[in-house]
Amino acid sequence: MKKIFQCIMLAVVTIVMASCTSDIEETTATTAKNNVQLVVGEFPAFGDSQTRAIGTPDEGKTSWAVGDELLLEMTSKTFGSKYAAFTYNGSSWELASGELSYKEDEVPTFPHVYYAPNYKWEAGKLVLKEGKVEGTDEYIEGKANITPNGEAITVKFAEATRNYSRLRIATMPNKPITVDTEYFTPAGSSDMEQNGNYTLTSDEKGNAYLYGTFDNNSIVTVKYRGASLATHKFSKKTENAKSYALDATVISANSAEEIKSAIKQKVADGKTTIRLNLAPNAGTDEFMAIREAIKGAAPNDEGTIELTIIGVETIPEEAFKRMSQLKSVKMPDVKEIKKYAFSECQYLTVVEAPSLNKLNSGAFNECYLLSKLTFGPINYADARYWQIFEDITTNIDLILSDYQKEMIETDDDLYTANNDIDYAFSPEHVSKNFLGHEFKSITCRRYRVE
């Protein structure tokens, strides 16, 4: 006779005993049922976070959850290798696909047992599911065996070796981010990626994960809507089964007082990187609170604060005027910069605004140390009251959107987009000129003119 696994429960495997005309012919009738104990071990936790630890260590996934899937391979002398997938429903494991079978007088073996959410069995091999990417989830190989008396099957992961590490990215809850990597080998792969790009969505606690091995000098950059939130360079290769944490946290502030308190605490803790999540319509009151908090916490600093503002769509008039503390400002959601918003920020070097559409008079007037500007597709610029780039150096690298159109001066110092001509192919690009100012270089559609 032979045994056929038809379903697996957390504690019980139901095995159908079937009568056959011979040991290898097809089943003709069911004659009896027996129960076999199945034991699935606990889900193993990662080691404590080692790099840039944020708060308490995060063990990550530590128990089985509804929807978890196990991939088993079973081998018998009579039937060879059989493959199956089992899904956990919260109380039991159910056969989702495939079958496992062996003769009653045989002792089957289990060459492979995987918890690998991104993978499925296909023709006896593990292949990526559609839309899944290596390195964005676990890839653990456990062990399974059947007891000599045939009464129990045990599946264990507690002793499993993770041949990779985990990077926990602490950021905003339930938000999409992109992660650029260098010299990273994803879990489930043996090939190192010199340059990789991953799209992740953080969970309700604000955590997103990458699984793999980061080599010595590997660089990781976390971005939200094109603006960098954090960059880290590993000083040595990551260790297997260890968890590393990268701080890309963002302060959510709903009032001027919350903004002041959060910034004051950050600076008091010695932090120079400040990331704020504001309402889309945040206005003068909120930006006045940012000014007062930074100036009050770091009154004598010059070019030390790296500020990221998420959510808000407009930078008010004179919002950061004469703020010597600013070193860089990143604004992934900002669509308009009002008059004199960054005027006379003499130590400001980098501005990233990948969604920007509108610029107004004197926005970067007397920003003497500017070296890099990143804009979205500008379609309107008003320089009637003061030139946008007045009294600044030409030693600036300007990065424009791939969708930037040629800007036409429709009135004295008033510019609108000519939707018929791409900026990348215009004479202004060739001459490194944009909105009446000459730059060190201008990149558009990855075509750099310098």
N, C-alpha and C positions, 0 to 999 in steps of 0.2 A: 504494500500500500504506500501511498505518498501523502504528505501533509501539505496543505495549501493555506497560506496566510490570507485571510479575507479582510480582516480589520484588526487594528492594534489599539488597545486602550491603555491608559497610563499604567494600570496595574495588571491588566489581564490581556492575553492574546487569545483570540478564539481561533482554533485550528480545526478545520473540517477534515475528518477522516473519510476517505472515499475508497470504495471498492473498485478494482480494476481487473480486466481480463488478464493483464500481466503487469509487471512493475513499471513499464514505460508506455503503456497505452493510455488513451484518453480516459478521463473519469466517466463512469457510467451511472453511478448513483451514490448519494450520500448515505452513509450507514450510521455515523455517530459523531458526537462533538466532544472535544476535551478542552479544558482550560489550561493555559500555560502562563505562569507569572512573568510579567515584563517590568523591568526596573529601569527608569531613565534617570540618570544622575543629575545633580544640580548643575545649573549653568555657571561656568567659572567667571570670576571677576578679574578685571585688570589690576595691575599694581598701581600704587599711588602716582598721581601726576608729579612729574619731576622738573619740568621746565615752566617757569612763569606760573607757578601754582596760583590758582584763583580760589580763595575761600577754602572750604574743606575739600579733600580729595573726592573725585567723582569716580565711583566704581563702574559706571555705565550699566549695561544690561547685566542683571544678576539672577534672573529667574525666567522660566519659560512663559511666553505670552501667547494669547490667542492669535492664530495665524502663523506661528512658527512652524518651520518645515524641517524634517530630517530626511536625508538622502541615504539610503542603505543599498549596499551590494552584498548579496549572499551567494556562496558558491557551494555546489554539491557535485559529487562525482558523476551522478546520473544526469542532472539537468544543467550542469555548468553554472555560469554566472547569470543571476537574475537581479533586476534593478527595480527599486520602488521608492516612492516618495510618500511620507506620512505627515499629516498636518495636525497641529494641536488645536483643539476646540475649547480649551479652558479646563477640561476635566479628563479628556482622553485623546489618544492619537488615532487618527483615522487614515486609512489608505486613500491616498489622493490619486495615485497613478502607478502603473506597473504591477508586478506580483513577485512574491518570494515563495519558492517551492523546493521540497527535497523529499527523498524517500524516508520512510519511518525508521528504517534500520541504519540510516546514515547520521553522521554528526556534521552539520553544515558549518561553514566558516563565514566570517564577515570581513572581507579584505578592506572594505572602506565604509565608514560611517561619517557623514558630513553634516555640519550645520553651516550652510553657505547660502544665505538668502538671495544672492544675486545669480545663483546657478540652478541648472536643471539637468536631469539625465537626458542624453540624446545619443542613441546607438551605443550605449555603454560608456559614454564619455561625459564629463562635466562641461557644459557650455553655458555662456552667459545668457540669461533671459533677455528678451527684447527690451531695449531701453535701459538696461542695467549697465553699470560701469565698474570695472575692477577698482578695488580700493575704497569704495564707498560703503562697505559693510563687512561683517565678519567673514572669516573663512577658516573654520575650525574642523580638524579631523579628530574624531573620537574613536572609541573602541567598542565592539559588541561581541558577545559570545553566548552560546547556549549551554546550560549546565548539562553534565553527563546524563542525568536522569530525564532530561528533556522538559523539566518542569519550569524553567525560568530562562528568559533572555535578558541580559543586562546590557544597557547602553551607558557608557561613561564618557564624560567630558572633563571631569575634574583634573585628570592627569594629562589632558591634551596639551601639546606644546604649540603655542602661537608663534609662528615663525615670522612675526612682524610686530610692530608697535602700533599704538593708537595716538592720534593727535586730536585732542579735544579743543575745539574752537569755541570760546565763550563770547557770545555776541547778543544781538537783540532776539527776543523770542519770536518764533514763527515768521522769520524773514528769509528771503532768498539771498544768498551770497555766492560769490565766485571765489575760488581759491586757485591761485597760480603756484605751481611747484617747480623746483629744479632738482634733479638727481633724486628721484623718488621712485621706489619699486612698490607698486600696489599689491595688497594682499591678494593671493590667488594667481599672481603672475611671477615669472622669473626674470622679466625684462625691465631694466631700469629706464624710466622716462627722463630724458634730459630736460624736457619742458612739458609740463602737463597742465591741464585746465579742467577744473571741476565745478559743477553747479550743485550747490547744496541748499537745503532748507533747514533752518534751525528748529529745534523742538520747543515745547512750551516753556522750558527752562532756559532757552537761549543757547543751547549747545548744538553744535554740528560736529561730525566726526569724519576723519580720514584714517584708513587702516593700511599700513604698509611700513616700509623701511625708508627713513630719510638718511642719506649718506652724509659724511662729513662735508661741511660747507653748503649743504642743501638750504635753499631759500624758499620760504613760504610767504605769500602775500595774500591777504584777505581783503576783498573788495565788496562794496555795496553800491550797485548802480554805477560802476566804473570808478568810484572814488575809493582810495585805499583806506582801510580801517587799521590794519596792522601788518608789519613785516617782521619776520624772524629768520635769523641765520643760525643753523645748528653748528655748534663748535666741534661736535663729534657725531659719529654714527649712532642712531637710536638703537636701544636694546630691545630684544624680543620680549613680548608680553609686558612691556612697560607702557604706561600712559603718560603723555606729555600734554601740557596745557598752554594754549596761546591766548593772550588777552586781547580780544577785540570787542570788549564790553562797551556799551553805550548807555549813557545816563538818560533816562526818560524823565523830563521835567515838564510839569503842567502849569507852573506859575513862576512869577519873578522870584519869589522867596525860595522856591525849590531850586531854581537855577543858581542863585547866589550860594546857597548852602552846599550844593553838590560841588561847585567849582572850588569853593573855599576849602572843602575837605580834600579834594584832589591835590591841590597845590600844597596843602599842609602835609600831605603824605609824600611829598617830593615828586609828584607826577607833573610832567610837562605836556603830556598828551591828554587832551580833553575831548570827549566825544559826547555830543548832546543830541537827543531825539526830541524835536519840538513839533508842535502842531503845524499843519500846512499854512495856517493863517497867522502864525506868530508874528507880532509886529514890534512897534517901538518900545513898548514896556519890557518885553522879553529881551530885546537886544540891549537895552539900557542896563538890564540886570547883568547880562554877560559882561558888558564893559566894566561896570562897577566892581563885579566880583573879581575879574582878572586884574584890574588896576589895583584893587585893594589887597589882593593876596600876593601879588608880585609887582609892587610899585616901582622897583628899580631894575627889573629885568628888561633886557633888550634882545629880541629875537629868540625867545626860548619856548613859547607856547605853540604847540601844534594842535590846531582846533579843527574838529570835524562837526558839521551841523547837518543832521539828517531830518527829513520830513518837511522843513520849511521851504516855501517856494519863492519867496521874495526877500532880498536883503534891503532893509529900509535905508533911506537917505542918511548919510553920515554915520551909519551904524558902527563902523570901526575906525572912524577918522582919528588919526594921530595915536593909534595904539602901537606903541613901540614894542610891546611884549610879543606881538604876533610874528611867528616864523613861517608858518604855513596855514592855509585855510582850505578845507575840502568840503564841498557842498554838493552832494550827489543829486539832490532833488531841486535845487534852485533853478528857476527859470528866468528871473530878472534881478539885475543889480541896479539899484537906484543911484541917484547923483551922489558923488563924493563918498561912496560907501567905504572905500579903502584908501581914500586920499591921505597922503602923508604918513602912511605906514612904512617908515623908513627901513625897517628890518625884515619886512615881508619878502620871502624868496619864492614861494610856490603857492599857486592858486589852482585848484581843480574844481571845475563846474561843468561836468559832462552833459548836463541837461539844459544848460543856459541858452536862452533864445534872445534876450533883450539886454542891452548895455546902455548906460546913461552917462551924462557929462561928468568928467573928472573922476570916474570910478577908480582909476589907479594913478591919479595924479601924484607925482613926487614919491613914488614907490621905487627908490633908487636901487635897491638890491634885488628886484624881481629877476628871476632866472628861468622860470617855467610857468606857462599858462596853458590850461586845458579847458576848452570851451565846447559846448554843444553846438548844434546848428543855429548860428546867429541869423535872425531874420529882420532885426530892427536895432538900430543904434542911433542915439541922439547925442550929438556932440556940440549942440548949438550954444551952450552956456560955457563949456570948457572942454578942451580936447580930452578924450577918454584916457589916452596914454601920454598926457602932458608931462614934460620934464622928467622923463625916465630914460634909462639906458636902452640902447638897441641890442644889448647882449642878453636877449630873451629867446628861449625856444618856445614857439607857439604850436600847440597841437589842436587842430580843428577836427570837427566831426567829418566822417566820410560823406555826410549828406549836406555839407556846407555849400551854399550857392554863392555866386559872385554878388558882392555888395555894390549897389549903385547909389551915388549921392544924388538924391532927388531934389534936395534943397540945400542951402548952405549948411554943411555939417550935419545933415540928416540923411541916414542911410537905410535902404530897404533891400531885401534880397531879390535878385533877378532869377526867377525860377527856371529860366531857359538855359542858364549856363552854370555848370559846376565850377566851383572855385578852383578845384584841383587842376583844371585845364585853362584857367584864366591867366592873363598877363600879370595880374597882381600876385599870383602865386610864384610865378617865375621871378618877379622882382622882390619877393619876400615882403610884400606890403599888405597890410590889412587895416582897414578903417583909418587910413591916413598915417599909419606908423610903420616904419621899417623894423623888422625883427632879425635876430641872428639867424634863425631858421624857422621855416613853417612846414609842418607835416600835415598832409591831408590825403586821405585814401592811402595811407602808408607810403606816400610819395613825399620824401623830405627834400626841400630846397634849402641850401645853405651857402 
